[in-house]
Amino acid sequence: MIRIWHHQDGSLHQADRLDDLPADWTWVDVHLEDEREVKDLALRFGWSDLAVEDAVVDVHYPRVDFLDGYLFVVLHGLDEDEGRIETSELDAFLGPDYLVTVHRRPSPSIDWLADAMEANAAYAIGAPDLFLAVLAETIGRRYLPLLDSVDDRIEELESAAIEGRPGVLGDVQALRRDIIVLRRVAGPQREVLLSLGRPVTPVVSKDAQLRFDSAYDHAYRFVEDLDTARSLLASVLDTYRSTVAERTNEAMKVLTVYTAILLPLTLIAGIYGMNFLRMPELHWRWGYFGVLALMMVIAVGQWIYFVRRGFIGKERPLKRRLGTGLASLARLPIGKPKDK
């Protein structure tokens, strides 16, 4: 499916064919279903075969090619596939008086701009390079709401890791996978926007360069926050492993204490369980109860000893201690400035 807009006298008008209306410049949006659609446009605008081939075949990473009289730009927008986050490719051919966008999947950014043009004449920008910069900025803005969701999800995983919930490991790995998918695309896309914001080709005007710089700022923040999120997820995994290890150590410590208490009792019971005929204590009238009392004294004495040494005992819950690391500093009064 092909949609065509002609820019004339400060407004964009939709047309059925390229030659329908006189225009300052033309925007052609191709929702790719047949390769011949792009090849016909290539013959009209004089694109290279290599650029056309890249437009009809998925390119996994964003890039920009400065060609003879036009630019070929590959960007990636946000997409979703069967409940998992993905990115979709958007190819753009930018010439002095035209902009052609090509995409295989529906592009929410393209649809939003098309609707915005119909609702607000301010989006009928008077140059194709500036329009491409606005499109790149729109694609970048769709990434930014993800950052708040990632931060909230990491906070939930931190709480779950502290509590040692069994599903934390799978949830962390799923989130890491999504972040890696985004980071693999966002990094090269940031470099593409940086290149377009520099005066390297006459196809991109000064105003468009400034707009590409704005889009670069969004991409830069997004990439930096993704890197921070990856580091935080690594910390969440360490927290989860530490919590599991602490619980295991606690269980082993309790089992060790019980083993240490039962060891002397087992020794006493083993001694009096021997089948020798001559054992003086066997004929004591209160020997049985005396041995039981001795065992009780030893067990209680060892328990008290282990408690006083701190081998067993319940600590204050970790959740109550969270957030107190720097909280006391926030309540300190503002000190007087030192005299110089």
Stockholm file with secondary structure:
# STOCKHOLM 1.0

chainA/1-340         MIRIWHHQDGSLHQADRLDDLPADWTWVDVHLEDEREVKDLALRFGWSDLAVEDAVVDVHYPRVDFLDGYLFVVLHGLDEDEGRIETSELDAFLGPDYLVTVHRRPSPSIDWLADAMEANAAYAIGAPDLFLAVLAETIGRRYLPLLDSVDDRIEELESAAIEGRPGVLGDVQALRRDIIVLRRVAGPQREVLLSLGRPVTPVVSKDAQLRFDSAYDHAYRFVEDLDTARSLLASVLDTYRSTVAERTNEAMKVLTVYTAILLPLTLIAGIYGMNFLRMPELHWRWGYFGVLALMMVIAVGQWIYFVRRGFIGKERPLKRRLGTGLASLARLPIGKPKDK
#=GR chainA/1-340 SS CEEEEEEETTEEEEESSTTSSCCSEEEEEEECSCHHHHHHHHHHHTCCHHHHHHHHSCCSSCEEEECSSSEEEEEEEEEEETTEEEEEEEEEEEETTEEEEEESSCCHHHHHHHHHHHHCGGGSCSCHHHHHHHHHHHHHHHHHHHHHHHHHHHHHHHHHHHHTCTTHHHHHHHHHHHHHHHHHHHHHHHHHHHHHTSSCCTTSCHHHHHHHHHHHHHHHHHHHHHHHHHHHHHHHHHHHHHHHHHHHHHHHHHHHHHHHHHHHHHHHHHHTTSCCSCCGGGGCTTHHHHHHHHHHHHHHHHHHHHHHTTSSCCCCCHHHHTTCTTHHHHTSCCCCCCCC
#=GC SS_cons         CEEEEEEETTEEEEESSTTSSCCSEEEEEEECSCHHHHHHHHHHHTCCHHHHHHHHSCCSSCEEEECSSSEEEEEEEEEEETTEEEEEEEEEEEETTEEEEEESSCCHHHHHHHHHHHHCGGGSCSCHHHHHHHHHHHHHHHHHHHHHHHHHHHHHHHHHHHHTCTTHHHHHHHHHHHHHHHHHHHHHHHHHHHHHTSSCCTTSCHHHHHHHHHHHHHHHHHHHHHHHHHHHHHHHHHHHHHHHHHHHHHHHHHHHHHHHHHHHHHHHHHHTTSCCSCCGGGGCTTHHHHHHHHHHHHHHHHHHHHHHTTSSCCCCCHHHHTTCTTHHHHTSCCCCCCCC
//
